[in-house]
Amino acid sequence: MLVPIRRIATIVVVVGLVALVSACQPPPPTPAPFAEEFNGTSLATARWHPNRWFSATCSAGATAGEQQWYRPQNVQVRGGNLVLTATAGSDRCAEGTWSGVRPYTSGWVQTGGSRTWSGTTAPGYTFRYGRVDVRFKAPKAKGLWPAIWLLAPGAPGAGGALPYPSRPEIDGLELYGQRPGEWNFNVHLATPAGPIDQGQTYRGPDWSDGFHVLSVDWRPGVIVWFVDGVPRWFYAGPGVPDVPLYLVINLAAGGWAGPVDASALPAEMLVDYVHITPRPAGP
């Protein structure tokens, strides 16, 4: 079918105007920096949620095979540190779809979000591009799985619910308690061609014998991982996230870390500070 020239011209003008307006739109505002020194005596719940953001009292892990329930009481602030404690002991959870008894409890924190009587509140602090610096010390105990990572809150679904998405995910750090000195960096991304899972293992300082700084520098098209200020890996392939993410710090038991040595518990992950420095989220 032939399209009149006048109609083609109109379409071209409209498309051009849409492109021009889009190009003239100001970039989204850059979030304020996030700095937490943990100098108080309790977790600042206006900034942090002591569990997964859609949970109130207990929750399962994000990965199959984890053997703990996350509990707010396993999250403390003392001695100038955030303290996540893994403990052994039979514990029952009965919240939402989670139910049953597990042999361990542990701690999880993230930047905002909570379950309320009327539903859920998505993570309160998210950012699109920037640098994360976390000074921490992790426990050396077989089967423990400390992690520092970034995750998207998800898109609203039916009834306004915000489901837990698995991608995009930037794993700033994953550790296995029986392998002190092994630092694991990963990305789990979604692209039009399919999912991407890539990672790198760096063998460096023992993260159980003192504090170290893990840094993730996330920019358009590239992510760089640092240990104590020295770059140790980068990813510049397809699928680098361009959506806001929030920060999670947790201490899992079991899962990919394997069977837990219960005799090594209780064990603590300490976090001295968390600094997030966003970058302008322009195109």
N, C-alpha and C positions, 0 to 999 in steps of 0.2 A: 504494500500500500504506500502511495506517495504522500509525504507529509508536506503541507504548504510551507514555503520558505519563511513566511511571516511567523508561523508557529515555531519553526526551528530557531529563528532569531530571538523569539521571546524566551524559549527554553535556555538558550545560551546566556541571555542577559540575567535571567533568574539565577542560574547556576553560578554565574560570576558574582552576583550580589551576595549570595549565600557564602561563597568562599571568602569574599572581602569582609563580610561581617564577622565570620569565624576568625579570620586572621586578626581582626581588630579587637577581639574580645580580650580583656585583661586576663593574665594567668591567675589561677586560684591563689588565694592568700597563703603565704608560707606560715606554718604553725610556729608558735614561740618555741624557743629551746626548752628542753626538758632536762632538769638536773635534780638528782636525788642523791643525797649523801648519807641517808639513814642515820642521822644523828639523834633522833628522838627515841622514844621508848615503845612506840607502836607503829604499825603500818599506816601510812596516810591513805585512808580508804577513799578519799576524794580523788586520788590520783591512781591508786592501785586497787585491783580486785584480788583477794587471796584465794582464788580458785579459777576455774574456767568461767568465762563471762556469762554463760547461760546456766550456771550452777550456783546454788546457795550454800548447801551444807556438805556435799560430797560429789565427787565425779570420777569417772574412769579416765584412763589415759587416752592420748590421741592416737596411739598405735596398738594394734592387736598384740596380745601377749604380755602387756604390762600387768603387774601383779599387785599394784597399790590402789587404794582410794586416795584421792587428793582431799585434804581436809584443811580448813582455815586455821585450826589450832596447830598445825605443823608449820605455820608461817609466823615468824617473830622478828622483832627488831630489837637488838641489844648489842651493847659494846661497839656501837658505831657501824654495825653491819646488819644487812638483811640475812636472816638465818632460815634456811629451808631444811627441815629435819626428816629423815627417813627412819621409821621405827618398825619393829617387828611386833606382831600381835594381831590376833583375829579381829577383824573389823567389818561391820555390816553397813551397807549403804542401801537406802531406799528412796532415791530421789528420781522422779521422772521414769525414764526407761532403765535406769541403773538400779540393780538390786543384787543382793547376794553378799557373800562373805569373801574377803580377800585377806591374805596373810600380812600385808604391810600397809602403812599409811605414809604419806609424804606431802611435800609442799609444792605449790604452783602459784606464781603471781603473774599479772599482766597489767598493762597500762589501761586501767579502767574497765567498765562493763560490769554488769551484775544481773542476777535474776531477782525480780521484784514480784510482789503479789499479783501484779497485773500483766506480767510478761517479762521481757528482757530488755536491758539497756546495753547497746553495743559499746565496744571499747571507746573510752572517752578521749584517749590521746592516740592519734594516728598521724602519720606523716608520709609524704611522697617525695622520696629522695633525701639523702642526708647521711650523717655519720652517727654510728652508735658506738659508745665506748663503755665497757663493763669491766670493772676491776673485781676479780673474784678469786676464790680458792675452793677447789672441789675435793670431795672425799675419795680416798682410795679404799674401795670396798667392792668385792666381786659382785657383779650383777646390778650395780647402780648405774644410772644413765642420766647424768646432768646435761642440760641443754639450754642454750640461749638462742632464740630464733624470732623471726618476723613472719606474721601471718595476716591475711586479709580477713576482715569481718564478714564478708559475703554480701550478696545482694538481697534486698528485701523480697520475701516470698509471700505466700498466702497469709493473710492476717497481719502482715508487717513483720513476720518472723525473719530473723537473720540467721540462716543456717551456717553450720561450720563448714568452710571450704577446705579442701586439701591442697589447692593450688591457687595462686602462686605462694610459695613458701621459700624463705631464705633462712637456711640453718647457719646462723653465725658460728655455732659450735655445738658439737655432740661429742660427749666423752663416755668411755666405758671404764667403770671403776677399777677393773683389774688390769688396765693398760695405762698406767701413769706415764705422761710424756707423749701420748698420742692425741693429736688434735684433728678432729674430723670436720670438714667444711662441706656443705651440700646445698644444692638448689633443687627444688621440685616445681617445675614450671609447666604452663599450658601454652601451646602454640596451635595455630591452624593445622599444622602438620601432625600434631599429636603431642603427648606429654614428653617432657625432657627431665631426666634425673641424672645429674652429674655431681661429682664430688672429688675431694682431694684429701689425703691424709698427710699431715705434717708431723714429723717426729722432732719434738723440741723439748722445752723445759718441763719438768715434772710439775703439773698443776696442783698436786696435793701437798707440796712441801712449802708453799708460800703463795702470796698473791701475784696474779698476772693480769694483764689487760688484754682483753679481746676487743678488737675494733672491726666494724664492718662499714665500708664506705660505698654507699649505693648511689650511683649516678645514672642518668639516662644511657642505657646500652651497656653498662659495665658495673660489676660489683667486685670490690677488692677486700680481702681479709688480711688483717694484721694481728700479729702476736707481739705484745710489748713494743709496739710502734714500728715493727718491721713487716713489710708485706710478704705474705706466704702463699697466696693463691689469688687468682682472679678469674672471673667468668665474664665473657663478652660475646656469648652466643645469642641465639634467638630466645625470646621469651622473657628477657629481663623485665621484672614487674614495673608497671607504670601507674599503679593504683595505690592508694594509701594502705599502709600496713601498721600493725601494732606489735609491741614487744612482749614476748613471753620468756620467763625464766622458770625452769622447773627441775625437779629431781625425781626421775622415774626409777622404778625398781622392776627388773626383769625386762621383758620385751627383747629388743635386739641385743641387749647387754647380757642376756643369758641368765642362768639360775643365780639366785641371790644367796650370798653367804650371810645368813641371819645372825651369825655370831659377831659380825662386824658392826651390827646396828645397836644403838642409834648412831647415825652418821649425819654430818651437817655439810651443806653447801653454804658458803659465806659470800656475800656480795658487799663490797665496800662502797661502791658508787655506780650509778647509771647516768650517763650523759648522752643526750640525743640532740644533735645539731642539724636541724633540717636545712635543706637548700631550696632556693626558689623553685617552685613546681611548674615552671613554664613549659612550653611545648617542646 
